[in-house]
Amino acid sequence: MSLEALTQALLEFRDDRNWAQFHTLRNLIVSLNLEAAELLELTQWKTDAEISSLTDRSAAHEALSDECADVLLYLLLIADKAGIDLEEAARAKLVKNGEKYPVAKSYGSHRKYSQLDE
């Protein structure tokens, strides 16, 4: 399913429940961050090995999948509300990041673009 088709299904789901009235841009951004925090919570107090096991097919993997989906769905609602074409925005951001992080300077480095010459 494309992002556009997924967005349309999500908007239909929302509209069937008369929830658009609650979906101000501010409320959607807050909700996205709350869902991102729930995603982060899956890692709380866990070792790297335990976190890596979230990718195994298990109840933990289902929780990870659900939280990722929640983040994506809120992001789609934000983009719809703000008139952002996410596919185009992502392509444009990759170009910008390519300019800020040229391979020759950033390969294998964790440094921010402003520190690559240090």
TIVO-2410 file (N, C-alpha, C; in nm, 3 decimals):
# residues 118
REC num residu      c1      c2      c3 atome chaine
REC   1      M   0.085  -0.118   0.000     N      A
REC   1      M   0.000   0.000   0.000    CA      A
REC   1      M   0.090   0.124   0.000     C      A
REC   2      S   0.060   0.218  -0.084     N      A
REC   2      S   0.138   0.341  -0.092    CA      A
REC   2      S   0.106   0.431   0.027     C      A
REC   3      L   0.193   0.530   0.050     N      A
REC   3      L   0.166   0.628   0.156    CA      A
REC   3      L   0.034   0.701   0.130     C      A
REC   4      E   0.008   0.732   0.004     N      A
REC   4      E  -0.116   0.802  -0.030    CA      A
REC   4      E  -0.238   0.716   0.001     C      A
REC   5      A  -0.234   0.588  -0.035     N      A
REC   5      A  -0.346   0.499  -0.007    CA      A
REC   5      A  -0.362   0.478   0.143     C      A
REC   6      L  -0.249   0.465   0.214     N      A
REC   6      L  -0.255   0.449   0.359    CA      A
REC   6      L  -0.314   0.573   0.424     C      A
REC   7      T  -0.275   0.690   0.377     N      A
REC   7      T  -0.330   0.814   0.430    CA      A
REC   7      T  -0.480   0.820   0.407     C      A
REC   8      Q  -0.525   0.783   0.290     N      A
REC   8      Q  -0.668   0.785   0.260    CA      A
REC   8      Q  -0.744   0.689   0.351     C      A
REC   9      A  -0.690   0.570   0.374     N      A
REC   9      A  -0.754   0.474   0.464    CA      A
REC   9      A  -0.758   0.529   0.606     C      A
REC  10      L  -0.651   0.595   0.647     N      A
REC  10      L  -0.645   0.655   0.781    CA      A
REC  10      L  -0.747   0.768   0.795     C      A
REC  11      L  -0.757   0.853   0.694     N      A
REC  11      L  -0.854   0.963   0.699    CA      A
REC  11      L  -0.998   0.911   0.703     C      A
REC  12      E  -1.023   0.805   0.630     N      A
REC  12      E  -1.156   0.743   0.634    CA      A
REC  12      E  -1.185   0.687   0.774     C      A
REC  13      F  -1.088   0.619   0.831     N      A
REC  13      F  -1.100   0.567   0.968    CA      A
REC  13      F  -1.132   0.681   1.065     C      A
REC  14      R  -1.054   0.790   1.054     N      A
REC  14      R  -1.074   0.907   1.140    CA      A
REC  14      R  -1.213   0.968   1.119     C      A
REC  15      D  -1.249   0.989   0.995     N      A
REC  15      D  -1.376   1.055   0.965    CA      A
REC  15      D  -1.497   0.970   1.005     C      A
REC  16      D  -1.485   0.837   0.994     N      A
REC  16      D  -1.593   0.749   1.038    CA      A
REC  16      D  -1.622   0.765   1.186     C      A
REC  17      R  -1.525   0.811   1.261     N      A
REC  17      R  -1.538   0.827   1.406    CA      A
REC  17      R  -1.553   0.973   1.449     C      A
REC  18      N  -1.558   1.064   1.353     N      A
REC  18      N  -1.572   1.207   1.379    CA      A
REC  18      N  -1.460   1.259   1.470     C      A
REC  19      W  -1.338   1.215   1.440     N      A
REC  19      W  -1.224   1.256   1.521    CA      A
REC  19      W  -1.148   1.374   1.463     C      A
REC  20      A  -1.179   1.416   1.341     N      A
REC  20      A  -1.106   1.527   1.280    CA      A
REC  20      A  -1.112   1.652   1.367     C      A
REC  21      Q  -1.222   1.667   1.440     N      A
REC  21      Q  -1.238   1.784   1.527    CA      A
REC  21      Q  -1.129   1.794   1.633     C      A
REC  22      F  -1.066   1.683   1.666     N      A
REC  22      F  -0.961   1.682   1.768    CA      A
REC  22      F  -0.821   1.693   1.707     C      A
REC  23      H  -0.814   1.684   1.576     N      A
REC  23      H  -0.685   1.673   1.509    CA      A
REC  23      H  -0.632   1.808   1.461     C      A
REC  24      T  -0.611   1.897   1.555     N      A
REC  24      T  -0.540   2.021   1.522    CA      A
REC  24      T  -0.393   1.983   1.500     C      A
REC  25      L  -0.321   2.069   1.430     N      A
REC  25      L  -0.181   2.041   1.406    CA      A
REC  25      L  -0.105   2.026   1.538     C      A
REC  26      R  -0.135   2.112   1.633     N      A
REC  26      R  -0.070   2.104   1.765    CA      A
REC  26      R  -0.098   1.969   1.832     C      A
REC  27      N  -0.225   1.928   1.835     N      A
REC  27      N  -0.262   1.802   1.900    CA      A
REC  27      N  -0.197   1.682   1.831     C      A
REC  28      L  -0.187   1.687   1.700     N      A
REC  28      L  -0.124   1.577   1.627    CA      A
REC  28      L   0.025   1.569   1.656     C      A
REC  29      I   0.091   1.684   1.663     N      A
REC  29      I   0.235   1.685   1.694    CA      A
REC  29      I   0.260   1.634   1.836     C      A
REC  30      V   0.177   1.676   1.929     N      A
REC  30      V   0.188   1.626   2.067    CA      A
REC  30      V   0.168   1.475   2.068     C      A
REC  31      S   0.066   1.428   1.999     N      A
REC  31      S   0.036   1.285   1.996    CA      A
REC  31      S   0.148   1.204   1.933     C      A
REC  32      L   0.208   1.257   1.827     N      A
REC  32      L   0.322   1.189   1.765    CA      A
REC  32      L   0.433   1.171   1.867     C      A
REC  33      N   0.462   1.274   1.943     N      A
REC  33      N   0.569   1.266   2.043    CA      A
REC  33      N   0.534   1.170   2.156     C      A
REC  34      L   0.409   1.163   2.194     N      A
REC  34      L   0.369   1.066   2.295    CA      A
REC  34      L   0.387   0.924   2.244     C      A
REC  35      E   0.352   0.901   2.119     N      A
REC  35      E   0.371   0.768   2.061    CA      A
REC  35      E   0.520   0.735   2.046     C      A
REC  36      A   0.600   0.835   2.009     N      A
REC  36      A   0.745   0.813   2.000    CA      A
REC  36      A   0.802   0.777   2.137     C      A
REC  37      A   0.747   0.838   2.242     N      A
REC  37      A   0.790   0.805   2.378    CA      A
REC  37      A   0.753   0.662   2.413     C      A
REC  38      E   0.638   0.615   2.365     N      A
REC  38      E   0.599   0.475   2.389    CA      A
REC  38      E   0.693   0.381   2.316     C      A
REC  39      L   0.738   0.421   2.198     N      A
REC  39      L   0.838   0.343   2.126    CA      A
REC  39      L   0.968   0.338   2.205     C      A
REC  40      L   1.009   0.452   2.255     N      A
REC  40      L   1.130   0.459   2.337    CA      A
REC  40      L   1.118   0.376   2.465     C      A
REC  41      E   0.999   0.375   2.521     N      A
REC  41      E   0.977   0.300   2.645    CA      A
REC  41      E   1.007   0.151   2.629     C      A
REC  42      L   0.993   0.100   2.509     N      A
REC  42      L   1.024  -0.041   2.485    CA      A
REC  42      L   1.171  -0.073   2.512     C      A
REC  43      T   1.256   0.029   2.513     N      A
REC  43      T   1.399   0.008   2.535    CA      A
REC  43      T   1.444   0.038   2.678     C      A
REC  44      Q   1.353   0.092   2.756     N      A
REC  44      Q   1.391   0.136   2.891    CA      A
REC  44      Q   1.443   0.019   2.974     C      A
REC  45      W   1.558   0.039   3.035     N      A
REC  45      W   1.623  -0.054   3.126    CA      A
REC  45      W   1.669  -0.184   3.059     C      A
REC  46      K   1.677  -0.183   2.927     N      A
REC  46      K   1.718  -0.304   2.856    CA      A
REC  46      K   1.862  -0.289   2.806     C      A
REC  47      T   1.928  -0.401   2.796     N      A
REC  47      T   2.062  -0.403   2.738    CA      A
REC  47      T   2.049  -0.396   2.586     C      A
REC  48      D   2.161  -0.371   2.518     N      A
REC  48      D   2.159  -0.371   2.372    CA      A
REC  48      D   2.114  -0.506   2.317     C      A
REC  49      A   2.155  -0.614   2.383     N      A
REC  49      A   2.115  -0.749   2.339    CA      A
REC  49      A   1.964  -0.767   2.353     C      A
REC  50      E   1.908  -0.720   2.462     N      A
REC  50      E   1.764  -0.731   2.481    CA      A
REC  50      E   1.688  -0.647   2.378     C      A
REC  51      I   1.741  -0.532   2.349     N      A
REC  51      I   1.677  -0.446   2.249    CA      A
REC  51      I   1.685  -0.510   2.111     C      A
REC  52      S   1.798  -0.571   2.080     N      A
REC  52      S   1.811  -0.640   1.951    CA      A
REC  52      S   1.710  -0.753   1.938     C      A
REC  53      S   1.673  -0.813   2.048     N      A
REC  53      S   1.577  -0.924   2.043    CA      A
REC  53      S   1.435  -0.876   2.013     C      A
REC  54      L   1.413  -0.744   2.014     N      A
REC  54      L   1.281  -0.692   1.977    CA      A
REC  54      L   1.247  -0.724   1.831     C      A
REC  55      T   1.348  -0.758   1.754     N      A
REC  55      T   1.323  -0.791   1.614    CA      A
REC  55      T   1.283  -0.937   1.595     C      A
REC  56      D   1.297  -1.018   1.700     N      A
REC  56      D   1.253  -1.157   1.693    CA      A
REC  56      D   1.101  -1.160   1.692     C      A
REC  57      R   1.045  -1.260   1.630     N      A
REC  57      R   0.899  -1.275   1.628    CA      A
REC  57      R   0.851  -1.314   1.768     C      A
REC  58      S   0.792  -1.219   1.836     N      A
REC  58      S   0.748  -1.240   1.974    CA      A
REC  58      S   0.647  -1.133   2.009     C      A
REC  59      A   0.599  -1.139   2.132     N      A
REC  59      A   0.509  -1.034   2.180    CA      A
REC  59      A   0.580  -0.900   2.181     C      A
REC  60      A   0.709  -0.901   2.213     N      A
REC  60      A   0.787  -0.776   2.213    CA      A
REC  60      A   0.796  -0.720   2.072     C      A
REC  61      H   0.812  -0.807   1.974     N      A
REC  61      H   0.817  -0.762   1.835    CA      A
REC  61      H   0.683  -0.702   1.793     C      A
REC  62      E   0.575  -0.763   1.838     N      A
REC  62      E   0.442  -0.708   1.807    CA      A
REC  62      E   0.425  -0.569   1.870     C      A
REC  63      A   0.473  -0.552   1.992     N      A
REC  63      A   0.467  -0.420   2.057    CA      A
REC  63      A   0.549  -0.319   1.978     C      A
REC  64      L   0.668  -0.358   1.935     N      A
REC  64      L   0.753  -0.270   1.854    CA      A
REC  64      L   0.681  -0.233   1.724     C      A
REC  65      S   0.622  -0.330   1.660     N      A
REC  65      S   0.548  -0.306   1.536    CA      A
REC  65      S   0.432  -0.210   1.558     C      A
REC  66      D   0.357  -0.232   1.665     N      A
REC  66      D   0.242  -0.146   1.695    CA      A
REC  66      D   0.285  -0.002   1.720     C      A
REC  67      E   0.393   0.017   1.795     N      A
REC  67      E   0.438   0.153   1.826    CA      A
REC  67      E   0.493   0.221   1.701     C      A
REC  68      C   0.564   0.147   1.617     N      A
REC  68      C   0.611   0.205   1.491    CA      A
REC  68      C   0.493   0.248   1.405     C      A
REC  69      A   0.391   0.164   1.401     N      A
REC  69      A   0.271   0.198   1.322    CA      A
REC  69      A   0.203   0.322   1.378     C      A
REC  70      D   0.193   0.334   1.509     N      A
REC  70      D   0.132   0.453   1.569    CA      A
REC  70      D   0.208   0.579   1.530     C      A
REC  71      V   0.341   0.572   1.533     N      A
REC  71      V   0.423   0.688   1.495    CA      A
REC  71      V   0.398   0.723   1.349     C      A
REC  72      L   0.398   0.624   1.264     N      A
REC  72      L   0.374   0.648   1.121    CA      A
REC  72      L   0.236   0.708   1.097     C      A
REC  73      L   0.135   0.655   1.162     N      A
REC  73      L  -0.001   0.705   1.140    CA      A
REC  73      L  -0.015   0.850   1.183     C      A
REC  74      Y   0.042   0.886   1.296     N      A
REC  74      Y   0.037   1.027   1.337    CA      A
REC  74      Y   0.117   1.115   1.242     C      A
REC  75      L   0.229   1.066   1.193     N      A
REC  75      L   0.308   1.143   1.098    CA      A
REC  75      L   0.228   1.167   0.969     C      A
REC  76      L   0.156   1.066   0.924     N      A
REC  76      L   0.071   1.083   0.805    CA      A
REC  76      L  -0.038   1.187   0.829     C      A
REC  77      L  -0.097   1.186   0.947     N      A
REC  77      L  -0.199   1.286   0.979    CA      A
REC  77      L  -0.141   1.427   0.983     C      A
REC  78      I  -0.022   1.441   1.039     N      A
REC  78      I   0.045   1.571   1.045    CA      A
REC  78      I   0.074   1.620   0.903     C      A
REC  79      A   0.129   1.533   0.821     N      A
REC  79      A   0.163   1.572   0.684    CA      A
REC  79      A   0.037   1.610   0.607     C      A
REC  80      D  -0.070   1.537   0.626     N      A
REC  80      D  -0.196   1.571   0.558    CA      A
REC  80      D  -0.245   1.707   0.604     C      A
REC  81      K  -0.245   1.730   0.734     N      A
REC  81      K  -0.293   1.856   0.790    CA      A
REC  81      K  -0.208   1.974   0.742     C      A
REC  82      A  -0.077   1.954   0.730     N      A
REC  82      A   0.015   2.061   0.692    CA      A
REC  82      A   0.037   2.072   0.542     C      A
REC  83      G  -0.024   1.982   0.464     N      A
REC  83      G  -0.006   1.987   0.320    CA      A
REC  83      G   0.134   1.947   0.275     C      A
REC  84      I   0.193   1.851   0.343     N      A
REC  84      I   0.329   1.805   0.311    CA      A
REC  84      I   0.321   1.674   0.235     C      A
REC  85      D   0.387   1.668   0.122     N      A
REC  85      D   0.404   1.543   0.048    CA      A
REC  85      D   0.525   1.474   0.110     C      A
REC  86      L   0.501   1.372   0.192     N      A
REC  86      L   0.610   1.309   0.266    CA      A
REC  86      L   0.713   1.244   0.175     C      A
REC  87      E   0.670   1.184   0.065     N      A
REC  87      E   0.766   1.122  -0.024    CA      A
REC  87      E   0.859   1.228  -0.085     C      A
REC  88      E   0.804   1.338  -0.127     N      A
REC  88      E   0.886   1.446  -0.183    CA      A
REC  88      E   0.973   1.509  -0.075     C      A
REC  89      A   0.918   1.530   0.043     N      A
REC  89      A   0.996   1.587   0.153    CA      A
REC  89      A   1.113   1.496   0.190     C      A
REC  90      A   1.090   1.366   0.191     N      A
REC  90      A   1.197   1.272   0.224    CA      A
REC  90      A   1.305   1.272   0.117     C      A
REC  91      R   1.265   1.275  -0.010     N      A
REC  91      R   1.365   1.281  -0.118    CA      A
REC  91      R   1.448   1.409  -0.107     C      A
REC  92      A   1.381   1.522  -0.084     N      A
REC  92      A   1.452   1.649  -0.071    CA      A
REC  92      A   1.545   1.648   0.049     C      A
REC  93      K   1.504   1.588   0.157     N      A
REC  93      K   1.588   1.582   0.277    CA      A
REC  93      K   1.710   1.494   0.254     C      A
REC  94      L   1.694   1.386   0.179     N      A
REC  94      L   1.810   1.303   0.146    CA      A
REC  94      L   1.913   1.381   0.065     C      A
REC  95      V   1.867   1.464  -0.026     N      A
REC  95      V   1.958   1.548  -0.105    CA      A
REC  95      V   2.030   1.645  -0.011     C      A
REC  96      K   1.955   1.712   0.077     N      A
REC  96      K   2.017   1.805   0.172    CA      A
REC  96      K   2.119   1.734   0.261     C      A
REC  97      N   2.082   1.617   0.311     N      A
REC  97      N   2.174   1.542   0.397    CA      A
REC  97      N   2.298   1.498   0.321     C      A
REC  98      G   2.282   1.464   0.192     N      A
REC  98      G   2.397   1.427   0.110    CA      A
REC  98      G   2.495   1.542   0.096     C      A
REC  99      E   2.442   1.662   0.088     N      A
REC  99      E   2.528   1.780   0.079    CA      A
REC  99      E   2.597   1.809   0.212     C      A
REC 100      K   2.525   1.790   0.322     N      A
REC 100      K   2.583   1.818   0.455    CA      A
REC 100      K   2.679   1.708   0.499     C      A
REC 101      Y   2.655   1.587   0.452     N      A
REC 101      Y   2.736   1.472   0.493    CA      A
REC 101      Y   2.797   1.402   0.372     C      A
REC 102      P   2.894   1.466   0.307     N      A
REC 102      P   2.958   1.399   0.193    CA      A
REC 102      P   3.030   1.272   0.240     C      A
REC 103      V   3.026   1.171   0.158     N      A
REC 103      V   3.084   1.042   0.195    CA      A
REC 103      V   3.230   1.056   0.237     C      A
REC 104      A   3.306   1.133   0.163     N      A
REC 104      A   3.450   1.146   0.192    CA      A
REC 104      A   3.477   1.198   0.332     C      A
REC 105      K   3.388   1.282   0.384     N      A
REC 105      K   3.409   1.339   0.517    CA      A
REC 105      K   3.334   1.265   0.628     C      A
REC 106      S   3.226   1.200   0.595     N      A
REC 106      S   3.140   1.146   0.699    CA      A
REC 106      S   3.142   0.994   0.710     C      A
REC 107      Y   3.209   0.927   0.619     N      A
REC 107      Y   3.211   0.781   0.620    CA      A
REC 107      Y   3.263   0.727   0.753     C      A
REC 108      G   3.179   0.651   0.821     N      A
REC 108      G   3.219   0.590   0.948    CA      A
REC 108      G   3.225   0.686   1.065     C      A
REC 109      S   3.184   0.809   1.046     N      A
REC 109      S   3.192   0.910   1.152    CA      A
REC 109      S   3.054   0.936   1.212     C      A
REC 110      H   3.050   0.958   1.341     N      A
REC 110      H   2.925   0.993   1.409    CA      A
REC 110      H   2.912   1.144   1.427     C      A
REC 111      R   3.008   1.219   1.378     N      A
REC 111      R   3.009   1.364   1.399    CA      A
REC 111      R   2.897   1.433   1.321     C      A
REC 112      K   2.849   1.541   1.379     N      A
REC 112      K   2.751   1.626   1.314    CA      A
REC 112      K   2.820   1.698   1.199     C      A
REC 113      Y   2.744   1.734   1.097     N      A
REC 113      Y   2.800   1.798   0.977    CA      A
REC 113      Y   2.886   1.919   1.010     C      A
REC 114      S   2.849   1.994   1.113     N      A
REC 114      S   2.924   2.114   1.148    CA      A
REC 114      S   3.059   2.080   1.213     C      A
REC 115      Q   3.083   1.954   1.245     N      A
REC 115      Q   3.208   1.913   1.309    CA      A
REC 115      Q   3.293   1.822   1.220     C      A
REC 116      L   3.253   1.802   1.097     N      A
REC 116      L   3.325   1.708   1.010    CA      A
REC 116      L   3.464   1.754   0.975     C      A
REC 117      D   3.490   1.884   0.977     N      A
REC 117      D   3.623   1.935   0.941    CA      A
REC 117      D   3.718   1.943   1.060     C      A
REC 118      E   3.671   1.909   1.176     N      A
REC 118      E   3.755   1.919   1.297    CA      A
REC 118      E   3.852   1.803   1.307     C      A
***
